[in-house]
Amino acid sequence: MTTHAKQPMVAEQGCAALGSIALRYPSNCTAIVGAGGVEAIVKAMQIHADTAGVQKQACLALRNLVARNPEHCEIILEAGAESLIRKAYGKIEYCDDLAKAALRDLGCDVELKELWTGTGQGNVHR
């Protein structure tokens, strides 16, 4: 990712790979953070701010890095991820849910809407 940082497909697939490796494996998350993965993801978000695939995969990767490792939140926030995620939110098509989830898991303020409350099921007519 760092060698070919200007290539959007490399950035997208690199973020996707890191997100996949991080998913449900706290030890992998620690290794990724320790090896500079956060910085690579943040750099990809900066360079490819208008590339939907990069932004989506980066949000997912950052979320996966903290989902079971909340101790990584501070490292990710200090790298400047919050402002980049907020820029992607609302700007990049189909990125809103991923951005909100990343912000939520990073402990940032985010407005969540309850889309369904479970009411109304008793009024079904046959």
N, CA, C and O atoms as a GROMACS GRO file, in nm:
protein
  504
    1MET      N    1   0.082  -0.120   0.000
    1MET     CA    2   0.000   0.000   0.000
    1MET      C    3   0.086   0.126   0.000
    1MET      O    4   0.051   0.226  -0.063
    2THR      N    5   0.197   0.122   0.069
    2THR     CA    6   0.280   0.242   0.074
    2THR      C    7   0.363   0.259  -0.052
    2THR      O    8   0.386   0.372  -0.096
    3THR      N    9   0.409   0.150  -0.111
    3THR     CA   10   0.488   0.157  -0.233
    3THR      C   11   0.406   0.211  -0.350
    3THR      O   12   0.457   0.289  -0.431
    4HIS      N   13   0.281   0.170  -0.359
    4HIS     CA   14   0.194   0.210  -0.470
    4HIS      C   15   0.076   0.292  -0.417
    4HIS      O   16  -0.038   0.270  -0.458
    5ALA      N   17   0.104   0.386  -0.328
    5ALA     CA   18   0.001   0.463  -0.259
    5ALA      C   19  -0.090   0.540  -0.353
    5ALA      O   20  -0.206   0.566  -0.319
    6LYS      N   21  -0.042   0.579  -0.470
    6LYS     CA   22  -0.123   0.660  -0.561
    6LYS      C   23  -0.217   0.577  -0.648
    6LYS      O   24  -0.297   0.633  -0.723
    7GLN      N   25  -0.208   0.447  -0.639
    7GLN     CA   26  -0.294   0.360  -0.718
    7GLN      C   27  -0.422   0.329  -0.639
    7GLN      O   28  -0.416   0.260  -0.537
    8PRO      N   29  -0.537   0.379  -0.683
    8PRO     CA   30  -0.660   0.361  -0.606
    8PRO      C   31  -0.699   0.214  -0.585
    8PRO      O   32  -0.750   0.179  -0.479
    9MET      N   33  -0.675   0.129  -0.684
    9MET     CA   34  -0.713  -0.012  -0.669
    9MET      C   35  -0.625  -0.080  -0.563
    9MET      O   36  -0.674  -0.164  -0.487
   10VAL      N   37  -0.498  -0.044  -0.559
   10VAL     CA   38  -0.409  -0.100  -0.456
   10VAL      C   39  -0.455  -0.053  -0.318
   10VAL      O   40  -0.458  -0.131  -0.224
   11ALA      N   41  -0.490   0.074  -0.307
   11ALA     CA   42  -0.537   0.128  -0.180
   11ALA      C   43  -0.666   0.060  -0.135
   11ALA      O   44  -0.680   0.022  -0.019
   12GLU      N   45  -0.759   0.045  -0.229
   12GLU     CA   46  -0.887  -0.020  -0.196
   12GLU      C   47  -0.867  -0.165  -0.153
   12GLU      O   48  -0.920  -0.207  -0.050
   13GLN      N   49  -0.792  -0.240  -0.231
   13GLN     CA   50  -0.772  -0.381  -0.199
   13GLN      C   51  -0.685  -0.398  -0.074
   13GLN      O   52  -0.704  -0.493   0.002
   14GLY      N   53  -0.591  -0.308  -0.054
   14GLY     CA   54  -0.510  -0.313   0.068
   14GLY      C   55  -0.593  -0.290   0.192
   14GLY      O   56  -0.578  -0.360   0.292
   15CYS      N   57  -0.681  -0.190   0.186
   15CYS     CA   58  -0.771  -0.164   0.300
   15CYS      C   59  -0.865  -0.281   0.322
   15CYS      O   60  -0.893  -0.319   0.436
   16ALA      N   61  -0.915  -0.338   0.212
   16ALA     CA   62  -1.004  -0.454   0.222
   16ALA      C   63  -0.932  -0.572   0.288
   16ALA      O   64  -0.988  -0.640   0.373
   17ALA      N   65  -0.808  -0.594   0.248
   17ALA     CA   66  -0.730  -0.705   0.306
   17ALA      C   67  -0.706  -0.681   0.455
   17ALA      O   68  -0.723  -0.773   0.536
   18LEU      N   69  -0.668  -0.560   0.491
   18LEU     CA   70  -0.646  -0.531   0.634
   18LEU      C   71  -0.775  -0.546   0.714
   18LEU      O   72  -0.774  -0.599   0.825
   19GLY      N   73  -0.885  -0.500   0.657
   19GLY     CA   74  -1.014  -0.514   0.726
   19GLY      C   75  -1.053  -0.659   0.744
   19GLY      O   76  -1.105  -0.697   0.849
   20SER      N   77  -1.027  -0.739   0.643
   20SER     CA   78  -1.059  -0.881   0.650
   20SER      C   79  -0.970  -0.954   0.752
   20SER      O   80  -1.018  -1.036   0.831
   21ILE      N   81  -0.844  -0.923   0.750
   21ILE     CA   82  -0.750  -0.986   0.844
   21ILE      C   83  -0.783  -0.946   0.988
   21ILE      O   84  -0.764  -1.026   1.081
   22ALA      N   85  -0.832  -0.823   1.006
   22ALA     CA   86  -0.862  -0.773   1.140
   22ALA      C   87  -0.993  -0.828   1.197
   22ALA      O   88  -1.011  -0.833   1.319
   23LEU      N   89  -1.084  -0.869   1.110
   23LEU     CA   90  -1.217  -0.910   1.153
   23LEU      C   91  -1.213  -1.026   1.252
   23LEU      O   92  -1.170  -1.136   1.220
   24ARG      N   93  -1.258  -0.998   1.373
   24ARG     CA   94  -1.272  -1.097   1.481
   24ARG      C   95  -1.142  -1.162   1.527
   24ARG      O   96  -1.145  -1.269   1.588
   25TYR      N   97  -1.029  -1.100   1.499
   25TYR     CA   98  -0.900  -1.151   1.544
   25TYR      C   99  -0.822  -1.041   1.615
   25TYR      O  100  -0.742  -0.970   1.552
   26PRO      N  101  -0.844  -1.025   1.745
   26PRO     CA  102  -0.777  -0.918   1.819
   26PRO      C  103  -0.624  -0.918   1.805
   26PRO      O  104  -0.563  -0.812   1.800
   27SER      N  105  -0.564  -1.036   1.799
   27SER     CA  106  -0.418  -1.040   1.785
   27SER      C  107  -0.374  -0.988   1.648
   27SER      O  108  -0.269  -0.925   1.637
   28ASN      N  109  -0.453  -1.014   1.544
   28ASN     CA  110  -0.422  -0.959   1.412
   28ASN      C  111  -0.434  -0.806   1.413
   28ASN      O  112  -0.354  -0.737   1.351
   29CYS      N  113  -0.533  -0.756   1.484
   29CYS     CA  114  -0.552  -0.611   1.494
   29CYS      C  115  -0.429  -0.546   1.558
   29CYS      O  116  -0.380  -0.443   1.511
   30THR      N  117  -0.381  -0.606   1.665
   30THR     CA  118  -0.263  -0.554   1.734
   30THR      C  119  -0.142  -0.556   1.641
   30THR      O  120  -0.063  -0.461   1.640
   31ALA      N  121  -0.126  -0.662   1.563
   31ALA     CA  122  -0.015  -0.671   1.469
   31ALA      C  123  -0.028  -0.566   1.358
   31ALA      O  124   0.072  -0.504   1.320
   32ILE      N  125  -0.148  -0.544   1.308
   32ILE     CA  126  -0.170  -0.445   1.203
   32ILE      C  127  -0.138  -0.305   1.253
   32ILE      O  128  -0.069  -0.228   1.186
   33VAL      N  129  -0.186  -0.273   1.372
   33VAL     CA  130  -0.159  -0.141   1.430
   33VAL      C  131  -0.009  -0.124   1.453
   33VAL      O  132   0.047  -0.018   1.423
   34GLY      N  133   0.055  -0.226   1.506
   34GLY     CA  134   0.198  -0.220   1.533
   34GLY      C  135   0.285  -0.209   1.408
   34GLY      O  136   0.396  -0.155   1.414
   35ALA      N  137   0.234  -0.258   1.296
   35ALA     CA  138   0.311  -0.257   1.172
   35ALA      C  139   0.285  -0.132   1.086
   35ALA      O  140   0.334  -0.123   0.974
   36GLY      N  141   0.207  -0.038   1.138
   36GLY     CA  142   0.180   0.085   1.064
   36GLY      C  143   0.057   0.079   0.976
   36GLY      O  144   0.041   0.162   0.886
   37GLY      N  145  -0.030  -0.016   1.000
   37GLY     CA  146  -0.152  -0.030   0.920
   37GLY      C  147  -0.245   0.089   0.930
   37GLY      O  148  -0.307   0.128   0.831
   38VAL      N  149  -0.255   0.147   1.048
   38VAL     CA  150  -0.343   0.263   1.066
   38VAL      C  151  -0.295   0.378   0.978
   38VAL      O  152  -0.374   0.442   0.910
   39GLU      N  153  -0.166   0.402   0.979
   39GLU     CA  154  -0.110   0.510   0.899
   39GLU      C  155  -0.132   0.485   0.749
   39GLU      O  156  -0.160   0.578   0.674
   40ALA      N  157  -0.119   0.360   0.707
   40ALA     CA  158  -0.141   0.326   0.566
   40ALA      C  159  -0.287   0.350   0.527
   40ALA      O  160  -0.315   0.400   0.418
   41ILE      N  161  -0.379   0.313   0.614
   41ILE     CA  162  -0.522   0.333   0.586
   41ILE      C  163  -0.554   0.481   0.580
   41ILE      O  164  -0.622   0.526   0.487
   42VAL      N  165  -0.506   0.557   0.677
   42VAL     CA  166  -0.532   0.701   0.681
   42VAL      C  167  -0.472   0.769   0.557
   42VAL      O  168  -0.537   0.856   0.498
   43LYS      N  169  -0.352   0.730   0.518
   43LYS     CA  170  -0.289   0.787   0.399
   43LYS      C  171  -0.372   0.757   0.274
   43LYS      O  172  -0.389   0.842   0.188
   44ALA      N  173  -0.423   0.634   0.266
   44ALA     CA  174  -0.508   0.597   0.152
   44ALA      C  175  -0.633   0.684   0.148
   44ALA      O  176  -0.676   0.726   0.040
   45MET      N  177  -0.692   0.710   0.264
   45MET     CA  178  -0.812   0.794   0.270
   45MET      C  179  -0.780   0.937   0.226
   45MET      O  180  -0.861   1.001   0.160
   46GLN      N  181  -0.663   0.986   0.263
   46GLN     CA  182  -0.623   1.122   0.225
   46GLN      C  183  -0.599   1.133   0.075
   46GLN      O  184  -0.649   1.224   0.010
   47ILE      N  185  -0.523   1.040   0.021
   47ILE     CA  186  -0.486   1.046  -0.120
   47ILE      C  187  -0.606   1.021  -0.211
   47ILE      O  188  -0.617   1.082  -0.318
   48HIS      N  189  -0.696   0.933  -0.170
   48HIS     CA  190  -0.809   0.892  -0.254
   48HIS      C  191  -0.942   0.936  -0.192
   48HIS      O  192  -1.035   0.857  -0.177
   49ALA      N  193  -0.948   1.062  -0.156
   49ALA     CA  194  -1.066   1.116  -0.086
   49ALA      C  195  -1.194   1.104  -0.168
   49ALA      O  196  -1.303   1.099  -0.110
   50ASP      N  197  -1.184   1.099  -0.298
   50ASP     CA  198  -1.303   1.092  -0.384
   50ASP      C  199  -1.328   0.953  -0.442
   50ASP      O  200  -1.415   0.937  -0.528
   51THR      N  201  -1.254   0.855  -0.397
   51THR     CA  202  -1.269   0.719  -0.449
   51THR      C  203  -1.354   0.637  -0.352
   51THR      O  204  -1.310   0.604  -0.242
   52ALA      N  205  -1.474   0.606  -0.395
   52ALA     CA  206  -1.571   0.540  -0.307
   52ALA      C  207  -1.519   0.409  -0.249
   52ALA      O  208  -1.532   0.385  -0.129
   53GLY      N  209  -1.460   0.326  -0.332
   53GLY     CA  210  -1.413   0.195  -0.285
   53GLY      C  211  -1.308   0.208  -0.176
   53GLY      O  212  -1.310   0.132  -0.079
   54VAL      N  213  -1.218   0.302  -0.191
   54VAL     CA  214  -1.114   0.322  -0.090
   54VAL      C  215  -1.176   0.369   0.040
   54VAL      O  216  -1.144   0.318   0.147
   55GLN      N  217  -1.265   0.466   0.031
   55GLN     CA  218  -1.326   0.520   0.152
   55GLN      C  219  -1.409   0.415   0.226
   55GLN      O  220  -1.403   0.406   0.349
   56LYS      N  221  -1.485   0.336   0.153
   56LYS     CA  222  -1.566   0.231   0.215
   56LYS      C  223  -1.480   0.126   0.284
   56LYS      O  224  -1.504   0.090   0.399
   57GLN      N  225  -1.380   0.076   0.213
   57GLN     CA  226  -1.294  -0.027   0.269
   57GLN      C  227  -1.211   0.026   0.386
   57GLN      O  228  -1.184  -0.047   0.481
   58ALA      N  229  -1.172   0.152   0.379
   58ALA     CA  230  -1.095   0.212   0.488
   58ALA      C  231  -1.181   0.224   0.613
   58ALA      O  232  -1.136   0.192   0.723
   59CYS      N  233  -1.304   0.270   0.597
   59CYS     CA  234  -1.396   0.280   0.713
   59CYS      C  235  -1.417   0.143   0.775
   59CYS      O  236  -1.416   0.129   0.898
   60LEU      N  237  -1.437   0.043   0.692
   60LEU     CA  238  -1.458  -0.093   0.741
   60LEU      C  239  -1.333  -0.144   0.813
   60LEU      O  240  -1.344  -0.204   0.920
   61ALA      N  241  -1.217  -0.121   0.756
   61ALA     CA  242  -1.092  -0.166   0.819
   61ALA      C  243  -1.071  -0.099   0.954
   61ALA      O  244  -1.034  -0.165   1.051
   62LEU      N  245  -1.094   0.032   0.960
   62LEU     CA  246  -1.075   0.103   1.087
   62LEU      C  247  -1.174   0.053   1.192
   62LEU      O  248  -1.138   0.037   1.309
   63ARG      N  249  -1.295   0.028   1.151
   63ARG     CA  250  -1.394  -0.026   1.244
   63ARG      C  251  -1.351  -0.163   1.296
   63ARG      O  252  -1.358  -0.190   1.415
   64ASN      N  253  -1.307  -0.248   1.206
   64ASN     CA  254  -1.265  -0.382   1.248
   64ASN      C  255  -1.144  -0.378   1.341
   64ASN      O  256  -1.130  -0.464   1.428
   65LEU      N  257  -1.058  -0.279   1.325
   65LEU     CA  258  -0.941  -0.268   1.412
   65LEU      C  259  -0.977  -0.235   1.557
   65LEU      O  260  -0.901  -0.266   1.649
   66VAL      N  261  -1.093  -0.172   1.577
   66VAL     CA  262  -1.131  -0.134   1.714
   66VAL      C  263  -1.249  -0.212   1.770
   66VAL      O  264  -1.278  -0.203   1.890
   67ALA      N  265  -1.317  -0.290   1.686
   67ALA     CA  266  -1.437  -0.360   1.733
   67ALA      C  267  -1.410  -0.447   1.855
   67ALA      O  268  -1.491  -0.450   1.948
   68ARG      N  269  -1.300  -0.517   1.856
   68ARG     CA  270  -1.264  -0.602   1.970
   68ARG      C  271  -1.137  -0.554   2.039
   68ARG      O  272  -1.086  -0.620   2.129
   69ASN      N  273  -1.088  -0.439   1.996
   69ASN     CA  274  -0.966  -0.381   2.054
   69ASN      C  275  -0.989  -0.231   2.078
   69ASN      O  276  -0.929  -0.149   2.009
   70PRO      N  277  -1.074  -0.195   2.172
   70PRO     CA  278  -1.101  -0.053   2.194
   70PRO      C  279  -0.977   0.028   2.234
   70PRO      O  280  -0.977   0.151   2.223
   71GLU      N  281  -0.873  -0.039   2.278
   71GLU     CA  282  -0.750   0.031   2.312
   71GLU      C  283  -0.683   0.094   2.190
   71GLU      O  284  -0.593   0.177   2.204
   72HIS      N  285  -0.725   0.054   2.070
   72HIS     CA  286  -0.668   0.112   1.948
   72HIS      C  287  -0.737   0.241   1.906
   72HIS      O  288  -0.690   0.310   1.816
   73CYS      N  289  -0.848   0.275   1.970
   73CYS     CA  290  -0.923   0.395   1.933
   73CYS      C  291  -0.835   0.520   1.935
   73CYS      O  292  -0.834   0.597   1.840
   74GLU      N  293  -0.762   0.538   2.043
   74GLU     CA  294  -0.680   0.659   2.057
   74GLU      C  295  -0.576   0.669   1.947
   74GLU      O  296  -0.553   0.778   1.893
   75ILE      N  297  -0.513   0.559   1.914
   75ILE     CA  298  -0.411   0.557   1.808
   75ILE      C  299  -0.473   0.600   1.674
   75ILE      O  300  -0.415   0.679   1.600
   76ILE      N  301  -0.589   0.546   1.645
   76ILE     CA  302  -0.657   0.575   1.519
   76ILE      C  303  -0.704   0.720   1.515
   76ILE      O  304  -0.692   0.787   1.412
   77LEU      N  305  -0.758   0.768   1.626
   77LEU     CA  306  -0.804   0.907   1.630
   77LEU      C  307  -0.687   1.004   1.621
   77LEU      O  308  -0.698   1.108   1.555
   78GLU      N  309  -0.575   0.972   1.686
   78GLU     CA  310  -0.457   1.058   1.678
   78GLU      C  311  -0.399   1.063   1.537
   78GLU      O  312  -0.332   1.159   1.501
   79ALA      N  313  -0.424   0.960   1.459
   79ALA     CA  314  -0.376   0.957   1.320
   79ALA      C  315  -0.461   1.044   1.228
   79ALA      O  316  -0.427   1.064   1.112
   80GLY      N  317  -0.571   1.098   1.281
   80GLY     CA  318  -0.657   1.186   1.202
   80GLY      C  319  -0.771   1.120   1.131
   80GLY      O  320  -0.829   1.176   1.038
   81ALA      N  321  -0.805   0.999   1.173
   81ALA     CA  322  -0.909   0.923   1.103
   81ALA      C  323  -1.048   0.983   1.116
   81ALA      O  324  -1.127   0.975   1.022
   82GLU      N  325  -1.080   1.044   1.230
   82GLU     CA  326  -1.216   1.093   1.250
   82GLU      C  327  -1.256   1.194   1.143
   82GLU      O  328  -1.364   1.183   1.085
   83SER      N  329  -1.172   1.292   1.116
   83SER     CA  330  -1.208   1.394   1.017
   83SER      C  331  -1.221   1.334   0.878
   83SER      O  332  -1.306   1.376   0.799
   84LEU      N  333  -1.139   1.235   0.846
   84LEU     CA  334  -1.147   1.170   0.716
   84LEU      C  335  -1.275   1.088   0.702
   84LEU      O  336  -1.339   1.088   0.597
   85ILE      N  337  -1.311   1.019   0.809
   85ILE     CA  338  -1.436   0.942   0.807
   85ILE      C  339  -1.555   1.035   0.792
   85ILE      O  340  -1.649   1.006   0.718
   86ARG      N  341  -1.551   1.146   0.864
   86ARG     CA  342  -1.661   1.243   0.854
   86ARG      C  343  -1.670   1.302   0.713
   86ARG      O  344  -1.781   1.329   0.666
   87LYS      N  345  -1.559   1.324   0.647
   87LYS     CA  346  -1.561   1.373   0.508
   87LYS      C  347  -1.623   1.270   0.416
   87LYS      O  348  -1.698   1.305   0.324
   88ALA      N  349  -1.593   1.143   0.438
   88ALA     CA  350  -1.650   1.036   0.355
   88ALA      C  351  -1.800   1.023   0.378
   88ALA      O  352  -1.876   0.994   0.286
   89TYR      N  353  -1.842   1.045   0.501
   89TYR     CA  354  -1.984   1.035   0.535
   89TYR      C  355  -2.062   1.143   0.461
   89TYR      O  356  -2.029   1.261   0.472
   90GLY      N  357  -2.160   1.107   0.389
   90GLY     CA  358  -2.242   1.202   0.317
   90GLY      C  359  -2.186   1.243   0.182
   90GLY      O  360  -2.261   1.289   0.096
   91LYS      N  361  -2.056   1.226   0.161
   91LYS     CA  362  -1.993   1.264   0.034
   91LYS      C  363  -1.980   1.144  -0.059
   91LYS      O  364  -1.997   1.157  -0.180
   92ILE      N  365  -1.951   1.029  -0.001
   92ILE     CA  366  -1.928   0.909  -0.081
   92ILE      C  367  -2.055   0.824  -0.080
   92ILE      O  368  -2.108   0.791   0.026
   93GLU      N  369  -2.102   0.789  -0.199
   93GLU     CA  370  -2.224   0.710  -0.213
   93GLU      C  371  -2.211   0.574  -0.145
   93GLU      O  372  -2.111   0.504  -0.162
   94TYR      N  373  -2.310   0.537  -0.070
   94TYR     CA  374  -2.318   0.409   0.000
   94TYR      C  375  -2.213   0.393   0.111
   94TYR      O  376  -2.185   0.280   0.152
   95CYS      N  377  -2.156   0.501   0.158
   95CYS     CA  378  -2.054   0.493   0.263
   95CYS      C  379  -2.109   0.533   0.399
   95CYS      O  380  -2.043   0.514   0.501
   96ASP      N  381  -2.231   0.587   0.401
   96ASP     CA  382  -2.285   0.641   0.526
   96ASP      C  383  -2.289   0.540   0.639
   96ASP      O  384  -2.244   0.570   0.750
   97ASP      N  385  -2.341   0.421   0.615
   97ASP     CA  386  -2.352   0.321   0.721
   97ASP      C  387  -2.216   0.277   0.772
   97ASP      O  388  -2.196   0.263   0.893
   98LEU      N  389  -2.122   0.257   0.681
   98LEU     CA  390  -1.987   0.216   0.722
   98LEU      C  391  -1.918   0.327   0.800
   98LEU      O  392  -1.850   0.301   0.899
   99ALA      N  393  -1.936   0.451   0.756
   99ALA     CA  394  -1.875   0.564   0.826
   99ALA      C  395  -1.935   0.580   0.966
   99ALA      O  396  -1.862   0.601   1.063
  100LYS      N  397  -2.067   0.570   0.975
  100LYS     CA  398  -2.131   0.581   1.106
  100LYS      C  399  -2.085   0.471   1.201
  100LYS      O  400  -2.058   0.497   1.318
  101ALA      N  401  -2.075   0.350   1.150
  101ALA     CA  402  -2.031   0.238   1.233
  101ALA      C  403  -1.888   0.259   1.281
  101ALA      O  404  -1.856   0.230   1.396
  102ALA      N  405  -1.802   0.309   1.193
  102ALA     CA  406  -1.663   0.335   1.231
  102ALA      C  407  -1.658   0.443   1.338
  102ALA      O  408  -1.587   0.428   1.438
  103LEU      N  409  -1.732   0.551   1.317
  103LEU     CA  410  -1.734   0.660   1.417
  103LEU      C  411  -1.788   0.611   1.551
  103LEU      O  412  -1.733   0.642   1.656
  104ARG      N  413  -1.895   0.534   1.546
  104ARG     CA  414  -1.954   0.479   1.669
  104ARG      C  415  -1.853   0.393   1.744
  104ARG      O  416  -1.835   0.410   1.864
  105ASP      N  417  -1.789   0.302   1.674
  105ASP     CA  418  -1.694   0.211   1.739
  105ASP      C  419  -1.567   0.281   1.785
  105ASP      O  420  -1.498   0.233   1.875
  106LEU      N  421  -1.536   0.396   1.724
  106LEU     CA  422  -1.422   0.475   1.768
  106LEU      C  423  -1.457   0.564   1.887
  106LEU      O  424  -1.370   0.631   1.943
  107GLY      N  425  -1.584   0.565   1.926
  107GLY     CA  426  -1.628   0.645   2.041
  107GLY      C  427  -1.657   0.789   2.007
  107GLY      O  428  -1.663   0.874   2.097
  108CYS      N  429  -1.675   0.819   1.879
  108CYS     CA  430  -1.703   0.956   1.836
  108CYS      C  431  -1.853   0.983   1.840
  108CYS      O  432  -1.934   0.890   1.838
  109ASP      N  433  -1.889   1.110   1.846
  109ASP     CA  434  -2.029   1.147   1.842
  109ASP      C  435  -2.084   1.121   1.702
  109ASP      O  436  -2.025   1.162   1.602
  110VAL      N  437  -2.195   1.053   1.697
  110VAL     CA  438  -2.261   1.024   1.569
  110VAL      C  439  -2.410   1.010   1.596
  110VAL      O  440  -2.451   0.953   1.696
  111GLU      N  441  -2.489   1.064   1.504
  111GLU     CA  442  -2.634   1.055   1.517
  111GLU      C  443  -2.682   0.926   1.453
  111GLU      O  444  -2.666   0.904   1.333
  112LEU      N  445  -2.739   0.840   1.535
  112LEU     CA  446  -2.792   0.713   1.486
  112LEU      C  447  -2.944   0.721   1.485
  112LEU      O  448  -3.004   0.768   1.582
  113LYS      N  449  -3.006   0.675   1.377
  113LYS     CA  450  -3.151   0.673   1.366
  113LYS      C  451  -3.202   0.532   1.383
  113LYS      O  452  -3.145   0.437   1.329
  114GLU      N  453  -3.308   0.519   1.458
  114GLU     CA  454  -3.372   0.389   1.471
  114GLU      C  455  -3.471   0.376   1.356
  114GLU      O  456  -3.575   0.442   1.354
  115LEU      N  457  -3.438   0.290   1.260
  115LEU     CA  458  -3.519   0.279   1.140
  115LEU      C  459  -3.644   0.194   1.159
  115LEU      O  460  -3.743   0.212   1.088
  116TRP      N  461  -3.641   0.104   1.254
  116TRP     CA  462  -3.757   0.019   1.278
  116TRP      C  463  -3.766  -0.009   1.426
  116TRP      O  464  -3.666  -0.046   1.488
  117THR      N  465  -3.883   0.009   1.485
  117THR     CA  466  -3.899  -0.012   1.628
  117THR      C  467  -3.967  -0.143   1.661
  117THR      O  468  -3.977  -0.179   1.779
  118GLY      N  469  -4.014  -0.214   1.561
  118GLY     CA  470  -4.079  -0.342   1.587
  118GLY      C  471  -4.227  -0.329   1.615
  118GLY      O  472  -4.292  -0.428   1.648
  119THR      N  473  -4.282  -0.210   1.602
  119THR     CA  474  -4.424  -0.192   1.628
  119THR      C  475  -4.504  -0.214   1.500
  119THR      O  476  -4.450  -0.207   1.390
  120GLY      N  477  -4.631  -0.239   1.516
  120GLY     CA  478  -4.720  -0.251   1.403
  120GLY      C  479  -4.743  -0.393   1.354
  120GLY      O  480  -4.825  -0.414   1.265
  121GLN      N  481  -4.673  -0.489   1.408
  121GLN     CA  482  -4.688  -0.627   1.361
  121GLN      C  483  -4.823  -0.686   1.399
  121GLN      O  484  -4.873  -0.775   1.330
  122GLY      N  485  -4.883  -0.638   1.507
  122GLY     CA  486  -5.011  -0.693   1.551
  122GLY      C  487  -5.128  -0.649   1.466
  122GLY      O  488  -5.237  -0.703   1.480
  123ASN      N  489  -5.108  -0.553   1.379
  123ASN     CA  490  -5.217  -0.499   1.300
  123ASN      C  491  -5.223  -0.556   1.158
  123ASN      O  492  -5.281  -0.494   1.069
  124VAL      N  493  -5.165  -0.669   1.138
  124VAL     CA  494  -5.164  -0.730   1.006
  124VAL      C  495  -5.300  -0.793   0.980
  124VAL      O  496  -5.349  -0.873   1.060
  125HIS      N  497  -5.361  -0.758   0.868
  125HIS     CA  498  -5.493  -0.812   0.831
  125HIS      C  499  -5.475  -0.921   0.726
  125HIS      O  500  -5.394  -0.908   0.634
  126ARG      N  501  -5.552  -1.027   0.742
  126ARG     CA  502  -5.543  -1.138   0.645
  126ARG      C  503  -5.666  -1.147   0.565
  126ARG      O  504  -5.677  -1.234   0.478
   0.00000   0.00000   0.00000
